[in-house]
Amino acid sequence: MHLRKFNLRGIIMGTAITAKNSNAENSGMRKFFPPVTRNLEAWHFLNTDVAKAATNYAWGKPDAVVVGAPLEFSDYIQFKGLANYLQTEVAESATQTVFSVIRTKDTRIGLDHLPAFYGNYRSASNGGSYLAIPAGAASLTKVACRFTDMGQTAVTSSPVSLGAPAAVNLGEWSLVVDITKAGFNAIQNATMSTSAERTDTTYGRKVSSEPYRIGSIYEASSLWKGTADMAMWAHYSTELTTSEIAAVVARIRAYMIRRFGIIV
């Protein structure tokens, strides 16, 4: 065991305890400090049981609420769109970075078997964002709505996609980085080192007032009722730098392989 002093943003002084070969997340340690903490709104370890999955390990941030009955597994939680999910208090921001470890074993045949992994989207007119597998089941798509006119009356969902199977294997674990910038949307599959981005002539984000759901989006959007397997989810309310993203990806990757033997 190692002890070290730490100073979080110059405000909190204390002692960090490092216990090697232990499982602190299941031992009453309810907070986690990743390599990047600025603008961290949520960090959820999605495994073991739904009570733990609902715990927000980000410092000073509220936990999620369990809705329905997500299925519990030792290394992931299985959600079902509009029925079994986590309701967070995480607000959408104009720029943001989201990390998730995801897959689906659903058939992806028909509307009831297409999963939404997370989002706060009802419709383009309401704004919002999400990560889901759209109709056609041939891609993983990220949306973050934007205005298309100077008067900010017309909205585009501004979708950007990773095509399957060349850029993402939807049936196997992927570490996905969802980046929403002021000028464009981007998505990365760190597992396969693939990425896509979309630039539009837009006039600001159309941010929804709805908080994020993990494992679902909102009711007016009827497409996504499939099952989503998720092993972690983290939200930053800012666009992280390339080096910051790399540091967080490395930490998630090390955690997944050490705890569960999952290679992402």
C-alpha positions as CSV (number, residue, x, y, z in Angstrom):
1,M,0.0,0.0,0.0
2,H,1.2,3.5,-0.9
3,L,0.2,6.9,0.6
4,R,0.6,10.2,-1.2
5,K,-0.6,13.7,-0.6
6,F,-2.8,15.3,-3.3
7,N,-4.3,18.7,-4.1
8,L,-7.4,18.7,-6.3
9,R,-7.7,22.0,-8.1
10,G,-6.0,23.7,-5.2
11,I,-9.0,23.2,-3.0
12,I,-9.0,19.8,-1.3
13,M,-6.0,18.5,0.6
14,G,-5.9,14.9,1.7
15,T,-4.2,11.6,1.4
16,A,-4.7,9.2,-1.5
17,I,-4.3,5.5,-0.6
18,T,-3.1,3.2,-3.4
19,A,-3.8,-0.5,-2.6
20,K,-2.3,-2.8,-5.1
21,N,-4.1,-5.9,-6.2
22,S,-7.3,-4.7,-4.6
23,N,-10.8,-3.9,-6.0
24,A,-11.5,-0.5,-4.5
25,E,-14.6,0.2,-6.6
26,N,-16.4,-2.7,-4.8
27,S,-14.9,-1.9,-1.4
28,G,-16.6,1.3,-0.4
29,M,-14.4,3.7,-2.4
30,R,-17.0,5.8,-4.2
31,K,-14.8,8.2,-6.0
32,F,-12.3,7.8,-8.8
33,F,-9.7,10.2,-10.1
34,P,-8.8,9.5,-13.8
35,P,-5.8,11.1,-15.4
36,V,-7.9,14.0,-16.6
37,T,-10.3,15.6,-14.1
38,R,-11.2,19.0,-15.6
39,N,-14.9,19.3,-16.4
40,L,-15.5,15.6,-15.5
41,E,-19.2,15.3,-14.9
42,A,-19.7,11.5,-14.7
43,W,-17.7,8.3,-14.4
44,H,-19.6,5.1,-14.2
45,F,-18.1,1.6,-13.8
46,L,-20.9,-0.5,-15.4
47,N,-20.4,-4.0,-14.0
48,T,-21.4,-6.3,-11.2
49,D,-24.7,-4.8,-10.1
50,V,-27.0,-1.9,-11.0
51,A,-26.6,-0.1,-7.7
52,K,-22.9,0.1,-8.3
53,A,-23.5,1.0,-12.0
54,A,-25.6,4.0,-10.9
55,T,-22.8,5.3,-8.7
56,N,-21.1,8.3,-10.2
57,Y,-17.4,8.1,-9.3
58,A,-16.7,11.7,-10.4
59,W,-15.9,13.9,-7.4
60,G,-18.8,15.9,-6.1
61,K,-21.3,14.8,-8.9
62,P,-24.7,13.1,-8.3
63,D,-25.4,9.5,-8.8
64,A,-27.8,8.2,-11.5
65,V,-31.1,6.6,-10.8
66,V,-32.0,3.0,-12.0
67,V,-35.0,2.8,-14.2
68,G,-36.5,-0.6,-14.9
69,A,-34.4,-3.7,-14.4
70,P,-31.1,-3.7,-16.3
71,L,-29.5,-7.1,-16.4
72,E,-26.4,-7.5,-14.2
73,F,-23.2,-9.3,-15.3
74,S,-19.8,-9.5,-13.6
75,D,-18.1,-7.4,-16.4
76,Y,-21.0,-5.3,-17.8
77,I,-24.6,-4.2,-17.5
78,Q,-27.2,-4.9,-20.2
79,F,-29.7,-2.1,-20.9
80,K,-32.8,-2.0,-23.0
81,G,-33.9,1.2,-24.7
82,L,-36.9,3.0,-23.1
83,A,-37.3,0.3,-20.5
84,N,-34.1,-0.5,-18.5
85,Y,-31.5,2.2,-18.2
86,L,-29.8,4.7,-15.9
87,Q,-31.2,8.2,-15.6
88,T,-28.4,10.6,-14.9
89,E,-28.3,14.3,-13.9
90,V,-25.6,15.0,-16.5
91,A,-26.5,18.0,-18.6
92,E,-25.5,18.3,-22.2
93,S,-23.0,21.0,-23.0
94,A,-22.1,22.9,-26.2
95,T,-18.7,21.0,-26.4
96,Q,-18.1,17.7,-24.7
97,T,-16.2,14.5,-24.7
98,V,-17.8,11.1,-23.9
99,F,-16.0,7.8,-23.4
100,S,-17.8,4.4,-23.4
101,V,-17.1,0.7,-23.7
102,I,-19.9,-0.8,-25.7
103,R,-21.2,-3.7,-27.8
104,T,-24.6,-5.3,-28.7
105,K,-25.5,-8.9,-29.0
106,D,-29.0,-8.0,-30.1
107,T,-30.1,-9.1,-33.6
108,R,-30.3,-5.6,-35.0
109,I,-33.2,-6.8,-37.1
110,G,-36.2,-4.6,-36.8
111,L,-36.8,-1.4,-34.7
112,D,-37.2,-3.3,-31.4
113,H,-33.6,-4.6,-31.7
114,L,-31.6,-1.5,-32.4
115,P,-29.8,-0.2,-29.3
116,A,-29.1,3.4,-28.1
117,F,-26.1,3.4,-25.9
118,Y,-26.7,6.8,-24.4
119,G,-28.2,10.2,-25.1
120,N,-30.7,13.0,-24.2
121,Y,-32.4,13.1,-27.6
122,R,-36.1,13.1,-28.4
123,S,-36.1,14.7,-31.8
124,A,-34.0,17.1,-33.8
125,S,-36.3,20.0,-33.1
126,N,-35.7,19.4,-29.4
127,G,-31.9,19.2,-29.9
128,G,-29.7,16.8,-28.0
129,S,-27.2,14.1,-28.8
130,Y,-26.8,10.4,-28.7
131,L,-24.8,7.3,-29.7
132,A,-26.8,4.5,-31.3
133,I,-27.1,2.0,-34.1
134,P,-29.5,3.5,-36.7
135,A,-32.0,1.7,-39.0
136,G,-30.1,-0.4,-41.4
137,A,-27.8,-1.7,-38.6
138,A,-24.7,-1.1,-40.6
139,S,-23.0,1.6,-38.5
140,L,-22.5,3.2,-35.2
141,T,-23.8,6.8,-35.3
142,K,-23.2,9.8,-33.1
143,V,-25.5,12.9,-33.3
144,A,-25.1,16.3,-31.7
145,C,-27.8,18.8,-33.0
146,R,-26.9,22.2,-34.5
147,F,-28.6,25.2,-35.9
148,T,-28.4,25.6,-39.7
149,D,-29.4,29.2,-39.9
150,M,-28.2,32.5,-38.4
151,G,-31.6,33.0,-36.8
152,Q,-31.3,29.6,-35.0
153,T,-34.7,28.3,-36.1
154,A,-33.7,25.3,-38.2
155,V,-31.9,22.3,-36.8
156,T,-29.8,19.4,-38.2
157,S,-28.9,16.3,-36.2
158,S,-25.5,16.4,-37.9
159,P,-24.9,12.7,-37.8
160,V,-21.4,11.1,-38.2
161,S,-20.9,7.3,-38.4
162,L,-18.4,4.5,-38.2
163,G,-19.3,1.9,-40.7
164,A,-19.5,-1.8,-39.7
165,P,-17.5,-4.0,-39.8
166,A,-14.6,-2.0,-41.3
167,A,-14.6,0.8,-38.7
168,V,-16.4,-0.9,-35.8
169,N,-17.3,-4.4,-34.8
170,L,-20.8,-3.9,-33.3
171,G,-20.9,-7.4,-31.7
172,E,-17.6,-7.1,-29.8
173,W,-16.3,-4.6,-27.3
174,S,-15.2,-1.2,-28.5
175,L,-13.8,1.8,-26.7
176,V,-15.6,4.7,-28.3
177,V,-14.7,8.4,-27.9
178,D,-17.5,10.8,-28.8
179,I,-16.2,14.4,-29.4
180,T,-18.5,17.3,-29.8
181,K,-16.7,20.5,-30.9
182,A,-17.9,24.0,-31.6
183,G,-17.6,23.5,-35.3
184,F,-18.1,19.8,-36.0
185,N,-18.9,16.3,-34.6
186,A,-16.4,13.5,-34.4
187,I,-16.3,9.9,-33.3
188,Q,-13.4,7.6,-32.7
189,N,-13.2,3.8,-32.2
190,A,-10.0,3.5,-30.1
191,T,-10.1,-0.3,-30.3
192,M,-9.7,-0.3,-34.1
193,S,-8.0,3.1,-34.5
194,T,-10.7,4.3,-36.8
195,S,-12.5,7.7,-36.7
196,A,-14.9,9.9,-38.6
197,E,-15.8,13.6,-38.4
198,R,-18.4,15.9,-40.0
199,T,-18.1,19.6,-40.7
200,D,-21.2,21.6,-41.4
201,T,-21.9,25.3,-41.9
202,T,-23.8,25.8,-38.7
203,Y,-24.6,28.5,-36.2
204,G,-24.2,27.0,-32.8
205,R,-25.4,23.9,-31.0
206,K,-29.0,23.0,-30.3
207,V,-28.5,21.7,-26.7
208,S,-31.4,19.8,-25.1
209,S,-32.5,20.5,-21.5
210,E,-32.9,16.8,-20.9
211,P,-30.2,15.1,-18.8
212,Y,-28.4,12.0,-20.2
213,R,-29.6,8.5,-20.0
214,I,-27.2,5.6,-20.1
215,G,-28.5,2.6,-22.1
216,S,-31.4,4.6,-23.7
217,I,-32.6,7.9,-25.1
218,Y,-36.0,9.5,-24.8
219,E,-39.6,8.3,-25.5
220,A,-40.5,10.4,-28.6
221,S,-37.6,8.6,-30.4
222,S,-39.2,5.2,-31.0
223,L,-36.4,3.6,-33.0
224,W,-34.1,2.4,-30.2
225,K,-35.5,-0.4,-28.1
226,G,-32.7,-2.9,-28.5
227,T,-30.3,-4.2,-25.8
228,A,-27.0,-2.4,-25.2
229,D,-24.1,-4.0,-23.3
230,M,-22.0,-1.3,-21.6
231,A,-18.9,-1.7,-19.4
232,M,-18.2,2.0,-18.6
233,W,-19.3,5.5,-19.4
234,A,-17.7,8.8,-18.7
235,H,-18.7,12.4,-19.6
236,Y,-16.6,15.6,-19.7
237,S,-18.4,18.9,-20.3
238,T,-15.7,20.2,-22.6
239,E,-13.7,19.2,-25.6
240,L,-10.6,17.4,-24.3
241,T,-7.2,17.8,-26.0
242,T,-5.7,15.0,-28.1
243,S,-3.2,14.3,-25.3
244,E,-5.9,14.3,-22.6
245,I,-8.0,11.9,-24.7
246,A,-5.0,9.6,-25.1
247,A,-4.4,9.5,-21.4
248,V,-8.0,8.7,-20.6
249,V,-8.1,6.0,-23.3
250,A,-5.0,4.4,-21.8
251,R,-6.5,4.3,-18.3
252,I,-9.7,2.8,-19.5
253,R,-7.9,0.2,-21.6
254,A,-5.7,-0.8,-18.7
255,Y,-8.6,-1.1,-16.4
256,M,-10.7,-3.3,-18.8
257,I,-7.9,-5.8,-19.5
258,R,-6.7,-6.0,-15.9
259,R,-10.2,-6.4,-14.3
260,F,-12.0,-8.4,-16.9
261,G,-9.6,-9.5,-19.6
262,I,-11.5,-7.3,-22.1
263,I,-9.2,-5.9,-24.8
264,V,-10.3,-2.5,-26.1
